[in-house]
């Protein structure tokens, strides 16, 4: 069984928010790509192009136009687009994705203490392959979270420099996701 830690070759993950950045992700050192753009019509092309470039692809299904939050939508993604996995804020979709052998990343927004506690509770309950926390500029909280769950943590959101990346990695994040193509080519 492959674990998400086995997939990480570059500790910087390309988080693609616009179609124009897909080619930048293809040509980057990042071997994992988070797709936060697309729809029912163009997603297969995006995934195929990234796969041809030997990228591991995680589709953030909360952002994909035309996809509902249902078991059949997850099955469609798994059998038609065939990404490495999905990203979502919804625990029920993590469960469905695991049933069809997709890797899963639970996205958690660290807005206050209650959100952190709820995020830990949700993650321990649905057991995703990794947790993505936003914003990623909270080293004390990232450290606390990595100690509270035995699940790899990916930090993302508001990452704007190599220093931000290094700081997240130093406190225990497995990798850092960034939507800034200028950060996708660091040797980390």
N, C-alpha and C positions, 0 to 999 in steps of 0.2 A: 504494500500500500504506500503510495506517494503522499508525503506530507508537504504542506506549504513551505516549510523551511528548506525542503529539498529542491524546491523550484527557484529559490532566490539565488541568482548569480550576481546581480547588481542590486545593491540595497536602496537604489532610487527607482521608484516605480513611476512610469509615465502615465499620468492621469489625463486622458484625452477628452477635452470638453467641446472641441470644435472639429468638424470634418477636416479642415485645413491642417490640423496637427497630426493626422494619422500618418502621413509620410514622414514627418519629423520623428514620430515614435518608431516607425519602421527602421529608420536610419540611426536611431539612438543606441546607446550602450545598455539602456534599460531592457531587460529580458521579460519583464512583466508589464502588461498594459491594462489599465483600468479604462474601460469605455464608458463615458458618461454622455454620449451623444449617439444619435441614430434612431431608426424607426423600423417598423416591420419590413419596409421595402429595401433599405440599404444595409441593414445590419449583417446579413450573410456575406456581402461583399467586403465589409470592413473586417470581419472575423477571418475570412479567407485570405485577405491580403496580409494581415498580421501573422496568421499561422504560417504562411509561406515564408515569412521573415523569421521564423522560429521563435515567435513571441508567445508567452503564456497570456491568455486573454481572460479577463474577468469583466463581465457585463454588469454595470450598475443598473439593475432592472427598474429601480424607482425613477430613472431618468429617460427610459426608452419609450418613445411615443408609440402608442398602440398596444402596449403590453399591460395586461391586467394583473392583479394580485391573486392569481388562482393557481391551483395545482396544474391545470392543463396548460397554462402559459409557461410554467417551468418545464413541463414535459416538451413543449414546442421548442423552447430554447435549447434544451439538452439534445434533442434528436434532430433538429433542423440546423441550428447554428453551430452547435458543438463547441462551445467555448470551454476553457479550463474550468471556469466557475462563474459564480454570480456574487454581486455585492448588493446588500439590501439593509434597510433599517427594520425590516419586518421578520420577526422570529418564525412565523408560520411558513414563510417562503424559504427560510433556511432548512426547515424540516423537509419540505417538498423537494428541494434541490438535493439534499442528501439521499433521498429515496431514488433519484435517477443518477446518482454517482457524480454529481457536480461538486466541485470544491466550493466552500462558502466563506464569505467574509461578512461579518455583522458590522454595520456602520453605526457608531455611537457618537452623539454630540455631547460634549462635556460642557454643559451650560451652567450647572450648579451641582451642589453636593447630592441632591436627590437624583439628578440625571446620572451621575457616576454610580450611585448605588443601584439604580434601576438597570443601568448598562451591565454591571457585574452580574446582577441577578439573571437578566435575559441571556447573557452569554453562557453562564453556568448551566442554564436550563436547556438551551437549544444546541450548545456545543459546536459553534462554527469552527472552521479550520483556522480562522484568524479573526481578529477584531481590528477595525480601522477606527481610530479616534480622531475627532476634529473638535477644536483646532489642535494642530500638532505642535503648537508652541507652548506646551505646558509640561515641562520636564518633571516637575514634582508629581503631577497627577499621572503622567505616563509611567513613572517609576512605581507609584502606588498601584496602578492597574496591573502592571506586569507581575507584581508580587501577589495580587489578589486572585488572579486567574491563571490557570496553567494552559493558556492559549496564546499563541504568538500575537503581538500587537504591532499594527502598522499605524504610524502617525501621519496625518495629512491635514491640509487646510492651513492657509496663511504661511506656508513655507516659501521663503523668498531668497534664501542664501545657502551657501555651502555650510556656514556656521549653524544655521537652523537644522540642517540635515544631520550634521555631526552631533549636535546637542541631543537630538532625539535618539540617535543610535547609542550614545553614551549612557543614557538612562534605561536602555533595555529594549527599545523598539527593534523589531526584526528588520523593518525597512521603512522608508519614508515615501509617501506618494505626493507628487507635485504636479500641478497643472501648468507649470512653467517649463517650456521646452529647453530653455537655457540651462536648466538643472539636470537634464536627463542624461548627460554624458560624463558625469563624474565617475572616476574609478573607485568605487566603494563596494 
